[in-house]
């Protein structure tokens, strides 16, 4: 069972990185893309802060 968790985490991280790459390559700063109309949209912003 722990192997499935590791595989799931790796897949989620990979999906996250793919979406980030697509957003940077496709959207201008401040531009939005509607995934589900009125419910979910993706907007490109730059985070200049850091967690550490």
Biopython code that builds the backbone (N, CA, C, O; Angstrom):
import numpy as np
from Bio.PDB.StructureBuilder import StructureBuilder

atoms = [
    (1, "UNK", "N", (0.800, -1.207, 0.000)),
    (1, "UNK", "CA", (0.000, 0.000, 0.000)),
    (1, "UNK", "C", (0.846, 1.277, 0.000)),
    (1, "UNK", "O", (0.501, 2.212, -0.722)),
    (2, "UNK", "N", (1.939, 1.366, 0.774)),
    (2, "UNK", "CA", (2.749, 2.584, 0.747)),
    (2, "UNK", "C", (3.315, 2.897, -0.638)),
    (2, "UNK", "O", (3.537, 4.063, -0.964)),
    (3, "UNK", "N", (3.549, 1.873, -1.453)),
    (3, "UNK", "CA", (4.064, 2.104, -2.804)),
    (3, "UNK", "C", (3.032, 2.874, -3.628)),
    (3, "UNK", "O", (3.400, 3.742, -4.419)),
    (4, "UNK", "N", (1.760, 2.570, -3.453)),
    (4, "UNK", "CA", (0.706, 3.293, -4.163)),
    (4, "UNK", "C", (0.658, 4.758, -3.746)),
    (4, "UNK", "O", (0.419, 5.632, -4.579)),
    (5, "UNK", "N", (0.884, 5.032, -2.466)),
    (5, "UNK", "CA", (0.924, 6.418, -2.003)),
    (5, "UNK", "C", (2.073, 7.173, -2.656)),
    (5, "UNK", "O", (1.905, 8.312, -3.091)),
    (6, "UNK", "N", (3.225, 6.548, -2.725)),
    (6, "UNK", "CA", (4.395, 7.186, -3.341)),
    (6, "UNK", "C", (4.131, 7.456, -4.821)),
    (6, "UNK", "O", (4.438, 8.539, -5.318)),
    (7, "UNK", "N", (3.570, 6.487, -5.519)),
    (7, "UNK", "CA", (3.250, 6.667, -6.941)),
    (7, "UNK", "C", (2.227, 7.793, -7.112)),
    (7, "UNK", "O", (2.362, 8.623, -8.011)),
    (8, "UNK", "N", (1.214, 7.824, -6.257)),
    (8, "UNK", "CA", (0.210, 8.882, -6.320)),
    (8, "UNK", "C", (0.806, 10.260, -6.082)),
    (8, "UNK", "O", (0.465, 11.217, -6.777)),
    (9, "UNK", "N", (1.688, 10.363, -5.108)),
    (9, "UNK", "CA", (2.338, 11.645, -4.817)),
    (9, "UNK", "C", (3.198, 12.086, -5.991)),
    (9, "UNK", "O", (3.176, 13.259, -6.365)),
    (10, "UNK", "N", (3.952, 11.168, -6.574)),
    (10, "UNK", "CA", (4.794, 11.495, -7.731)),
    (10, "UNK", "C", (3.931, 11.969, -8.903)),
    (10, "UNK", "O", (4.284, 12.935, -9.578)),
    (11, "UNK", "N", (2.809, 11.300, -9.147)),
    (11, "UNK", "CA", (1.911, 11.712, -10.230)),
    (11, "UNK", "C", (1.312, 13.096, -9.976)),
    (11, "UNK", "O", (1.210, 13.905, -10.899)),
    (12, "UNK", "N", (0.920, 13.370, -8.741)),
    (12, "UNK", "CA", (0.360, 14.685, -8.415)),
    (12, "UNK", "C", (1.395, 15.796, -8.574)),
    (12, "UNK", "O", (1.076, 16.873, -9.079)),
    (13, "UNK", "N", (2.619, 15.546, -8.151)),
    (13, "UNK", "CA", (3.681, 16.543, -8.312)),
    (13, "UNK", "C", (3.958, 16.769, -9.794)),
    (13, "UNK", "O", (4.148, 17.907, -10.223)),
    (14, "UNK", "N", (3.983, 15.695, -10.577)),
    (14, "UNK", "CA", (4.192, 15.825, -12.018)),
    (14, "UNK", "C", (3.081, 16.624, -12.678)),
    (14, "UNK", "O", (3.352, 17.483, -13.516)),
    (15, "UNK", "N", (1.834, 16.352, -12.312)),
    (15, "UNK", "CA", (0.696, 17.101, -12.854)),
    (15, "UNK", "C", (0.788, 18.577, -12.472)),
    (15, "UNK", "O", (0.526, 19.451, -13.298)),
    (16, "UNK", "N", (1.158, 18.852, -11.233)),
    (16, "UNK", "CA", (1.330, 20.230, -10.768)),
    (16, "UNK", "C", (2.370, 20.961, -11.609)),
    (16, "UNK", "O", (2.151, 22.102, -12.014)),
    (17, "UNK", "N", (3.491, 20.315, -11.870)),
    (17, "UNK", "CA", (4.554, 20.942, -12.657)),
    (17, "UNK", "C", (4.124, 21.160, -14.107)),
    (17, "UNK", "O", (4.465, 22.181, -14.705)),
    (18, "UNK", "N", (3.383, 20.215, -14.675)),
    (18, "UNK", "CA", (2.885, 20.380, -16.045)),
    (18, "UNK", "C", (1.927, 21.564, -16.160)),
    (18, "UNK", "O", (2.012, 22.342, -17.111)),
    (19, "UNK", "N", (1.024, 21.703, -15.205)),
    (19, "UNK", "CA", (0.074, 22.818, -15.222)),
    (19, "UNK", "C", (0.817, 24.140, -15.066)),
    (19, "UNK", "O", (0.501, 25.109, -15.756)),
    (20, "UNK", "N", (1.799, 24.194, -14.165)),
    (20, "UNK", "CA", (2.578, 25.426, -13.985)),
    (20, "UNK", "C", (3.311, 25.790, -15.270)),
    (20, "UNK", "O", (3.328, 26.957, -15.661)),
    (21, "UNK", "N", (3.911, 24.813, -15.927)),
    (21, "UNK", "CA", (4.622, 25.073, -17.180)),
    (21, "UNK", "C", (3.649, 25.588, -18.241)),
    (21, "UNK", "O", (3.961, 26.542, -18.955)),
    (22, "UNK", "N", (2.488, 24.974, -18.350)),
    (22, "UNK", "CA", (1.495, 25.401, -19.334)),
    (22, "UNK", "C", (1.051, 26.835, -19.068)),
    (22, "UNK", "O", (0.938, 27.632, -19.999)),
    (23, "UNK", "N", (0.799, 27.170, -17.797)),
    (23, "UNK", "CA", (0.347, 28.521, -17.454)),
    (23, "UNK", "C", (1.405, 29.550, -17.834)),
    (23, "UNK", "O", (1.079, 30.571, -18.440)),
    (24, "UNK", "N", (2.661, 29.300, -17.492)),
    (24, "UNK", "CA", (3.732, 30.252, -17.803)),
    (24, "UNK", "C", (3.907, 30.394, -19.312)),
    (24, "UNK", "O", (4.158, 31.494, -19.804)),
    (25, "UNK", "N", (3.779, 29.299, -20.046)),
    (25, "UNK", "CA", (3.983, 29.331, -21.495)),
    (25, "UNK", "C", (2.786, 29.915, -22.249)),
    (25, "UNK", "O", (2.951, 30.437, -23.351)),
    (26, "UNK", "N", (1.593, 29.835, -21.674)),
    (26, "UNK", "CA", (0.387, 30.187, -22.426)),
    (26, "UNK", "C", (-0.314, 31.467, -21.995)),
    (26, "UNK", "O", (-0.985, 32.096, -22.812)),
    (27, "UNK", "N", (-0.179, 31.866, -20.745)),
    (27, "UNK", "CA", (-0.934, 33.004, -20.234)),
    (27, "UNK", "C", (-0.019, 34.180, -19.914)),
    (27, "UNK", "O", (1.092, 34.000, -19.415)),
    (28, "UNK", "N", (-0.500, 35.386, -20.207)),
    (28, "UNK", "CA", (0.217, 36.600, -19.814)),
    (28, "UNK", "C", (-0.107, 36.897, -18.347)),
    (28, "UNK", "O", (-1.091, 36.388, -17.811)),
    (29, "UNK", "N", (0.715, 37.714, -17.707)),
    (29, "UNK", "CA", (0.453, 38.087, -16.316)),
    (29, "UNK", "C", (-0.940, 38.685, -16.181)),
    (29, "UNK", "O", (-1.313, 39.587, -16.931)),
    (30, "UNK", "N", (-1.706, 38.178, -15.219)),
    (30, "UNK", "CA", (-3.054, 38.668, -14.974)),
    (30, "UNK", "C", (-4.123, 38.035, -15.841)),
    (30, "UNK", "O", (-5.312, 38.241, -15.597)),
    (31, "UNK", "N", (-3.733, 37.276, -16.840)),
    (31, "UNK", "CA", (-4.702, 36.633, -17.734)),
    (31, "UNK", "C", (-5.287, 35.399, -17.059)),
    (31, "UNK", "O", (-4.591, 34.694, -16.329)),
    (32, "UNK", "N", (-6.566, 35.144, -17.306)),
    (32, "UNK", "CA", (-7.263, 34.002, -16.714)),
    (32, "UNK", "C", (-7.725, 33.029, -17.783)),
    (32, "UNK", "O", (-7.902, 33.387, -18.947)),
    (33, "UNK", "N", (-7.915, 31.792, -17.357)),
    (33, "UNK", "CA", (-8.430, 30.729, -18.208)),
    (33, "UNK", "C", (-9.510, 30.008, -17.417)),
    (33, "UNK", "O", (-9.250, 29.529, -16.314)),
    (34, "UNK", "N", (-10.706, 29.926, -17.961)),
    (34, "UNK", "CA", (-11.811, 29.263, -17.279)),
    (34, "UNK", "C", (-11.750, 27.761, -17.525)),
    (34, "UNK", "O", (-11.804, 27.305, -18.667)),
    (35, "UNK", "N", (-11.637, 26.996, -16.439)),
    (35, "UNK", "CA", (-11.617, 25.534, -16.530)),
    (35, "UNK", "C", (-13.050, 25.018, -16.486)),
    (35, "UNK", "O", (-13.468, 24.248, -17.351)),
    (36, "UNK", "N", (-13.795, 25.447, -15.475)),
    (36, "UNK", "CA", (-15.214, 25.138, -15.346)),
    (36, "UNK", "C", (-15.912, 26.482, -15.181)),
    (36, "UNK", "O", (-15.736, 27.158, -14.167)),
    (37, "UNK", "N", (-16.695, 26.862, -16.166)),
    (37, "UNK", "CA", (-17.294, 28.196, -16.223)),
    (37, "UNK", "C", (-17.988, 28.586, -14.919)),
    (37, "UNK", "O", (-18.906, 27.899, -14.472)),
    (38, "UNK", "N", (-17.554, 29.674, -14.320)),
    (38, "UNK", "CA", (-18.163, 30.189, -13.109)),
    (38, "UNK", "C", (-17.762, 29.479, -11.834)),
    (38, "UNK", "O", (-18.162, 29.899, -10.748)),
    (39, "UNK", "N", (-16.977, 28.408, -11.933)),
    (39, "UNK", "CA", (-16.605, 27.643, -10.746)),
    (39, "UNK", "C", (-15.094, 27.620, -10.537)),
    (39, "UNK", "O", (-14.614, 27.850, -9.427)),
    (40, "UNK", "N", (-14.347, 27.341, -11.602)),
    (40, "UNK", "CA", (-12.898, 27.188, -11.470)),
    (40, "UNK", "C", (-12.193, 27.873, -12.625)),
    (40, "UNK", "O", (-12.485, 27.613, -13.792)),
    (41, "UNK", "N", (-11.263, 28.753, -12.286)),
    (41, "UNK", "CA", (-10.450, 29.397, -13.314)),
    (41, "UNK", "C", (-9.000, 29.434, -12.850)),
    (41, "UNK", "O", (-8.719, 29.389, -11.652)),
    (42, "UNK", "N", (-8.088, 29.517, -13.804)),
    (42, "UNK", "CA", (-6.658, 29.601, -13.531)),
    (42, "UNK", "C", (-6.209, 30.988, -13.962)),
    (42, "UNK", "O", (-6.444, 31.393, -15.101)),
    (43, "UNK", "N", (-5.562, 31.720, -13.058)),
    (43, "UNK", "CA", (-5.059, 33.059, -13.344)),
    (43, "UNK", "C", (-3.561, 33.076, -13.096)),
    (43, "UNK", "O", (-3.086, 32.589, -12.070)),
    (44, "UNK", "N", (-2.816, 33.643, -14.050)),
    (44, "UNK", "CA", (-1.365, 33.711, -13.876)),
    (44, "UNK", "C", (-0.997, 34.935, -13.045)),
    (44, "UNK", "O", (-1.327, 36.067, -13.399)),
    (45, "UNK", "N", (-0.312, 34.687, -11.942)),
    (45, "UNK", "CA", (0.256, 35.740, -11.111)),
    (45, "UNK", "C", (1.674, 35.322, -10.753)),
    (45, "UNK", "O", (2.020, 34.145, -10.847)),
    (46, "UNK", "N", (2.489, 36.276, -10.346)),
    (46, "UNK", "CA", (3.830, 35.959, -9.875)),
    (46, "UNK", "C", (3.882, 36.175, -8.373)),
    (46, "UNK", "O", (3.498, 37.235, -7.880)),
    (47, "UNK", "N", (4.352, 35.182, -7.652)),
    (47, "UNK", "CA", (4.522, 35.275, -6.214)),
    (47, "UNK", "C", (5.963, 35.691, -5.946)),
    (47, "UNK", "O", (6.889, 34.916, -6.184)),
    (48, "UNK", "N", (6.155, 36.909, -5.455)),
    (48, "UNK", "CA", (7.509, 37.389, -5.193)),
    (48, "UNK", "C", (7.970, 37.049, -3.785)),
    (48, "UNK", "O", (9.119, 37.314, -3.430)),
    (49, "UNK", "N", (7.102, 36.473, -2.991)),
    (49, "UNK", "CA", (7.456, 36.101, -1.627)),
    (49, "UNK", "C", (8.047, 34.703, -1.569)),
    (49, "UNK", "O", (8.091, 33.986, -2.569)),
    (50, "UNK", "N", (8.494, 34.335, -0.394)),
    (50, "UNK", "CA", (9.058, 33.000, -0.191)),
    (50, "UNK", "C", (8.600, 32.475, 1.167)),
    (50, "UNK", "O", (8.334, 33.249, 2.087)),
    (51, "UNK", "N", (8.514, 31.175, 1.276)),
    (51, "UNK", "CA", (8.077, 30.559, 2.525)),
    (51, "UNK", "C", (9.214, 30.452, 3.534)),
    (51, "UNK", "O", (8.967, 30.300, 4.730)),
    (52, "UNK", "N", (10.451, 30.527, 3.066)),
    (52, "UNK", "CA", (11.590, 30.446, 3.983)),
    (52, "UNK", "C", (12.691, 31.352, 3.564)),
    (52, "UNK", "O", (13.728, 31.409, 4.225)),
]
sb = StructureBuilder()
sb.init_structure("model")
sb.init_model(0)
sb.init_chain("A")
sb.init_seg("    ")
for serial, (resi, resn, name, xyz) in enumerate(atoms, 1):
    if name == "N":
        sb.init_residue(resn, " ", resi, " ")
    sb.init_atom(name, np.array(xyz, "f"), 0.0, 1.0, " ", f" {name:<3s}", serial, name[0])
structure = sb.get_structure()
